[in-house]
């Protein structure tokens, strides 16, 4: 037997056969190609509940953004007809001459359609949440990454954070809304002027955990700029953390809008919102429950759907779950 041959077991009659011992072939690793995002979606859709949640999310988005195009909402549509005020679904349909999709949930205090109002209000709440989350997450992640990597920047930002963090967030938003007005853009400005700071501080802590790893120190020794080290060495490893943050941020802005509009500090009366509908219905929720409970249910439904999808996506984004 030559030096380049060895005996290996096989499943044939002879029991053994000679094969060549190639050094290159012996070191070749046969493994499937790994794709991060393919693995993320594979783990994500492994749970059947995520598919159901996505279907519900699509239905919710279609109802919020497509239905109002064909069924526009006018809050003062029946303001001159007192007989349309505070009607139950059955009485509203009887008043309008039969079954009507428009009055499937009855009418409000000014004869407005509760169902059409919910569609338009959900559109406002979702749009507000997406815009605020996009601004705060982008600014917070970028500043937090540099904040956690640069020690000089850390000293300055810690002072700023300690000053602003001691001011109650609700109080700050309320003052800003009173000063600049209660329109949609003003409300977005009030929610984002300091909303990114908490995200940046949280992200700073996460970055500090991985900034001193070997590959980051090697890049620093080679003179790589901080921005490139952050964008190439740190941010790609924080996708699961970003997904976790997004899972809490999106529902929080919807809850914030509902709460502030409920106490009369949120959006103006001309802008339909779930918080405004809840505020108007809470004064008579015992007498006219159809004005109060539908917007409460829809706001809770949107919040829960977004939170559950975000948490499941965060779990799927963790590479440790891809095994």
C-alpha angles and dihedrals in degrees: 000000000000124000090248093057132073140176118256129175118252134174101251136101096267092057094216139038135183120254131177118258104226112185093206094049091047091059096045111110115215107207135138118263112264121227116183099207093041088055091047093055092042091056092040096053092042086085109073090205090067091061090052091048091050091051090051090048092052091048090049092050093047091050092048101043107023104036095056089058091063096029108039117195121232114183093196097042095117099022091123094051108076091182089069095058120115097350122166117235092260094048093043091054091045089051093051095045107261142331113358127178088205093064097037089123098034129244135298134232092289098038092266120151110258093202096051089044091055092051093051093041092051089051090054094047095047093046091049092049094049094048095046093044092049093051098042095042094048095046094039095049095047095045092040092053093053090039093057094044103043115063094196092052088046092061093053096043094048090060092049091047094050091052098047096037091061091061111086109249095221091050092050093050092046093052092047092049091050091049102044100026137257102273125127096260091045091052091050089051091050092051095047104038091087102359092099093059096077091047091050092051093049091047091048090061092050093048092050089059094061103026093091097052118126098258092050092049090048091052091049092051090051090056098251112168116254093241091056093046089051095046097042106028105030114025096054089059092052100063094109090049090049090050090051091051092048090051090060099035100057096053091041093062091050089050090046092052092048093048097045093045089047092057091044099253100099132076123348122264091255092062112074112229137162092239092054091050091050090049092052093046099044093074090063104023091128094050099035106022093167088071095054112033102050095060090043091053093046094049091049091046094052092046095049094046094051093045095049093046091048094050093047091048090050090053091048091049092061107098090213089072093056095077 
